[in-house]
Amino acid sequence: MVSASIYRALVPDAPLQLRTEGDPETAAFEPRSMAVREARPGLESPSLVSSYAGPIERVLLCFPSQLARKQPMAKAYKSVIKALRPGTRFIVAHNEAARAIVEPWFDETGHPKKNIEFVPLPDYVGLTDWAEDAYVALTEDGESYLMEPWSFLRGGDALIADAVEEYTDVKASSAPLIFQGGNCLIGSDFWLLGKDYFADTINLFAGDRPPVEVGPGDDPRKLATDIFSRYVDAGRRLILVGTRKPIPIAEYVGSEQDGVFYLDIAANGAGSFQPIFHIDMFLTLVGENEDGNFEVLVGSPALADERLKTSSPFALADVYDGIADDLTREGLVVRRNPLVHRPTAVGRTTLPRLIELSKQPGGESLVAAVAQLREAGASDSTAIQLRDWHHITWNNCLVENDGAAGKHVYLPTFGHEPYDDLADIDTVMKELWESLGFTVHLLADFNAFARRQGVVHCIKKYIRRGAA
């Protein structure tokens, strides 16, 4: 993954609070350097909250004051709140200054005050709106829990679960494992975990101060699987999602096209074993079809390029194809849908500046790009255009597959200026979900979130769902 410090040096005007970033001093993802939690005993029979089944009864949202004020993000937030059915209960974690901004959003959309529980955090806490990530939500014996990982890369978000426990009846606990909620999707008798954090858990066990005892004859993979079962979900089968070997993608690529020199930030948002760092960005659980087979949507950059007549050289389309094949072998019915990978022009730089950055920690991967630019004919005085790539994904949506309440999907849209061309894929995705029998609730413009490496599934946490 691209070094956050080098990225910020190259793109100082990048959006705040990218989902891939951690705290400034820990942004390079090293699990044992993050805020470490105390390991607590596992539950007797934990069960993760479904990603698709049953009506959404209770949901957690998070509002940092600096983002709640921004348009069009505020419009996107409000579109989600408005779309969720009357009777939905909300837990609203927020910086104290944000309450005056966000409280009217619930009043305006008809959600009564009795259904809103506000959880204040001081304004100095570096809260983000990525409510999905700092824990997984599970239940046991009718009680709701937020289960936190052993460590987490955003210290402010690591305070959310404890604050929620203080102000609501939801309990907080922690596990001697590495995970993030966005890298987990929960099916019927199975759950999916992105392979990146399973690998990080193995590395945690192999470290100098592991949170669990690893005997000389223990198989680390089996041990990790057993502990995930004990702390996270006792009844579902764990399926890992990702490649068998690390993905060989360059973080930066230098090139010349039609007389213009480019430095592409090619790997921004990519994982080590996953084409995107969180599986909720490219997978969507649909539920059982009429034949009783479980369906899943898997994003495809190739389909998007075909539809838009574009080319995405760093999209890793073959990795998505391999994951689709793996899920098919697991017995799932796989459908493919367009997923866009596109660049944003983010300024200019020069070779001397890139050479300077390449000598800093995390900048080593710039060396090859500098060589590529020199080979293409760039000199020290050549202006080099920076292009930052990000994912635009309809997979990151909210799904309700329920017998009584019906089938509903809450779908982000992206076909808004300056991305008007994406309106075509907005329509394609609406028609795809309708063909699966779902009522489609179109949400507002989520391009500002996608530029920050997340969409609508990332800004909420399902706390409780009704029986399907």
Secondary structure as the mmCIF struct_conf table of DSSP 4:
data_model
#
loop_
_struct_conf.conf_type_id
_struct_conf.id
_struct_conf.beg_label_comp_id
_struct_conf.beg_label_asym_id
_struct_conf.beg_label_seq_id
_struct_conf.end_label_comp_id
_struct_conf.end_label_asym_id
_struct_conf.end_label_seq_id
HELX_RH_AL_P HELX_RH_AL_P1 ALA A 4 LEU A 10
TURN_TY1_P TURN_TY1_P1 PRO A 12 ASP A 13
HELX_LH_PP_P HELX_LH_PP_P1 ALA A 14 PRO A 15
BEND BEND1 LEU A 16 GLN A 17
TURN_TY1_P TURN_TY1_P2 ARG A 19 THR A 20
HELX_RH_3T_P HELX_RH_3T_P1 PRO A 24 THR A 26
BEND BEND2 ALA A 28 ALA A 28
HELX_RH_3T_P HELX_RH_3T_P2 PRO A 31 SER A 33
BEND BEND3 MET A 34 MET A 34
STRN STRN1 ALA A 35 VAL A 36
HELX_LH_PP_P HELX_LH_PP_P2 ARG A 37 ALA A 39
HELX_LH_PP_P HELX_LH_PP_P3 PRO A 41 LEU A 43
BEND BEND4 GLU A 44 SER A 45
STRN STRN2 SER A 47 LEU A 48
HELX_LH_PP_P HELX_LH_PP_P4 VAL A 49 SER A 50
BEND BEND5 SER A 51 TYR A 52
STRN STRN3 ALA A 53 ALA A 53
BEND BEND6 GLY A 54 GLY A 54
STRN STRN4 ILE A 56 PHE A 63
HELX_RH_AL_P HELX_RH_AL_P2 SER A 65 ALA A 68
TURN_TY1_P TURN_TY1_P3 ARG A 69 ARG A 69
TURN_TY1_P TURN_TY1_P4 GLN A 71 PRO A 72
HELX_RH_AL_P HELX_RH_AL_P3 MET A 73 ALA A 83
BEND BEND7 LEU A 84 LEU A 84
HELX_LH_PP_P HELX_LH_PP_P5 ARG A 85 ARG A 85
TURN_TY1_P TURN_TY1_P5 PRO A 86 GLY A 87
STRN STRN5 ARG A 89 ASN A 95
HELX_RH_3T_P HELX_RH_3T_P3 GLU A 96 ALA A 98
HELX_RH_AL_P HELX_RH_AL_P4 ARG A 99 GLU A 108
TURN_TY1_P TURN_TY1_P6 THR A 109 GLY A 110
HELX_RH_3T_P HELX_RH_3T_P4 LYS A 113 ASN A 115
STRN STRN6 ILE A 116 LEU A 121
TURN_TY1_P TURN_TY1_P7 ASP A 123 TYR A 124
BEND BEND8 VAL A 125 VAL A 125
BEND BEND9 ASP A 129 ASP A 129
TURN_TY1_P TURN_TY1_P8 ALA A 131 GLU A 132
BEND BEND10 ASP A 133 ALA A 134
STRN STRN7 VAL A 136 GLU A 140
TURN_TY1_P TURN_TY1_P9 ASP A 141 GLY A 142
STRN STRN8 GLU A 143 GLU A 148
HELX_LH_PP_P HELX_LH_PP_P6 PRO A 149 PRO A 149
BEND BEND11 TRP A 150 TRP A 150
STRN STRN9 SER A 151 PHE A 152
BEND BEND12 LEU A 153 LEU A 153
TURN_TY1_P TURN_TY1_P10 GLY A 155 GLY A 156
HELX_RH_3T_P HELX_RH_3T_P5 ASP A 157 LEU A 159
HELX_RH_AL_P HELX_RH_AL_P5 ILE A 160 TYR A 167
BEND BEND13 THR A 168 ASP A 169
STRN STRN10 LYS A 171 SER A 174
BEND BEND14 PRO A 176 LEU A 177
HELX_RH_3T_P HELX_RH_3T_P6 GLY A 181 ASN A 183
STRN STRN11 CYS A 184 ILE A 186
BEND BEND15 SER A 188 ASP A 189
STRN STRN12 PHE A 190 GLY A 194
HELX_RH_AL_P HELX_RH_AL_P6 LYS A 195 PHE A 205
TURN_TY1_P TURN_TY1_P11 ALA A 206 ALA A 206
BEND BEND16 GLY A 207 ARG A 209
BEND BEND17 PRO A 211 VAL A 212
TURN_TY1_P TURN_TY1_P12 PRO A 216 GLY A 217
HELX_RH_AL_P HELX_RH_AL_P7 PRO A 220 TYR A 231
TURN_TY1_P TURN_TY1_P13 VAL A 232 VAL A 232
BEND BEND18 ALA A 234 ARG A 236
STRN STRN13 ARG A 237 VAL A 241
BEND BEND19 GLY A 242 GLY A 242
BEND BEND20 ARG A 244 LYS A 245
BEND BEND21 GLU A 251 GLU A 251
STRN STRN14 TYR A 252 GLN A 257
TURN_TY1_P TURN_TY1_P14 ASP A 258 GLY A 259
STRN STRN15 VAL A 260 ILE A 265
TURN_TY1_P TURN_TY1_P15 ALA A 266 GLY A 269
BEND BEND22 SER A 272 HIS A 278
HELX_RH_3T_P HELX_RH_3T_P7 ILE A 279 MET A 281
TURN_TY1_P TURN_TY1_P16 PHE A 282 PHE A 282
STRN STRN16 LEU A 283 GLU A 288
TURN_TY1_P TURN_TY1_P17 GLU A 290 ASP A 291
BEND BEND23 GLY A 292 GLY A 292
STRN STRN17 PHE A 294 SER A 300
HELX_RH_AL_P HELX_RH_AL_P8 PRO A 301 LEU A 308
TURN_TY1_P TURN_TY1_P18 LYS A 309 LYS A 309
TURN_TY1_P TURN_TY1_P19 PRO A 313 PHE A 314
BEND BEND24 ALA A 315 ALA A 315
HELX_RH_AL_P HELX_RH_AL_P9 ALA A 317 ARG A 329
TURN_TY1_P TURN_TY1_P20 GLU A 330 GLY A 331
HELX_LH_PP_P HELX_LH_PP_P7 LEU A 332 LEU A 332
STRN STRN18 VAL A 333 PRO A 338
STRN STRN19 VAL A 340 THR A 349
HELX_RH_AL_P HELX_RH_AL_P10 LEU A 351 SER A 358
TURN_TY1_P TURN_TY1_P21 LYS A 359 LYS A 359
BEND BEND25 GLN A 360 GLN A 360
TURN_TY1_P TURN_TY1_P22 PRO A 361 GLY A 362
TURN_TY1_P TURN_TY1_P23 GLU A 364 SER A 365
HELX_RH_AL_P HELX_RH_AL_P11 LEU A 366 ALA A 376
TURN_TY1_P TURN_TY1_P24 GLY A 377 GLY A 377
TURN_TY1_P TURN_TY1_P25 ASP A 380 SER A 381
STRN STRN20 ILE A 384 ILE A 392
BEND BEND26 TRP A 394 ASN A 396
STRN STRN21 LEU A 398 ASP A 402
TURN_TY1_P TURN_TY1_P26 GLY A 403 ALA A 405
STRN STRN22 GLY A 406 THR A 413
BEND BEND27 HIS A 416 HIS A 416
TURN_TY1_P TURN_TY1_P27 GLU A 417 PRO A 418
HELX_RH_3T_P HELX_RH_3T_P8 ASP A 420 LEU A 422
HELX_RH_AL_P HELX_RH_AL_P12 ALA A 423 SER A 435
TURN_TY1_P TURN_TY1_P28 LEU A 436 GLY A 437
HELX_LH_PP_P HELX_LH_PP_P8 PHE A 438 PHE A 438
STRN STRN23 THR A 439 ASP A 445
HELX_RH_AL_P HELX_RH_AL_P13 ASN A 447 ALA A 450
TURN_TY1_P TURN_TY1_P29 ARG A 451 GLN A 453
BEND BEND28 VAL A 456 VAL A 456
HELX_RH_3T_P HELX_RH_3T_P9 HIS A 457 ILE A 459
STRN STRN24 LYS A 460 ARG A 465
#
